[in-house]
Amino acid sequence: MDDSSWYFSEYSNSKHAVSSDQMNILRSIVSETVGVSDRGTFMVGSAKVGCSLSPGQKRFRSFRQDSDIDIVVISLRLFARFWNRLQDVQRYRNKRLYVKQIMPSIFRGYINEKPLMCLDKIGNEWLQTFSEAKKRLQNELGIIHRVSFRVYRCQEDFERYHLRGIAYLKTKKGI
């Protein structure tokens, strides 16, 4: 949760001081365009540390050309807004998507971008919410990879999710 970023310091060949500055600019852009606190904005995943900490299939996979930049926003307001939209949907064309991807993430206190893109109205609202941030991150910071967002309900849910994932990796890897 610090200002370090593998993507800015290694991938884009920046020095640490510049990397820290770039993380501050990233937070500022997201804060201004999405209307959230810059203290609740983080880079996670392989762009953050250089390899995936996902306990699934991507476990310890290095950042690649086709990797995306994962940005976390901690905002009860945004979480509630999209959770309310999801509750308003009367029928889901793809119940498997809802049961396997959307519901488990909400139970853990976050909403992921990818499954929402399969839901027309909600997906369009998500895109409108984050499109300016994505555009500015690419233009002002030179990010050439796809940027995706995840919204957490609170700091505790964010920390719990990532700490559990790291603990799981430790047991599987014998670290």
Order of alpha helices (4+ residues) and beta strands (2+ residues): alpha-beta-alpha-beta-alpha-alpha-beta-alpha-alpha-beta-alpha
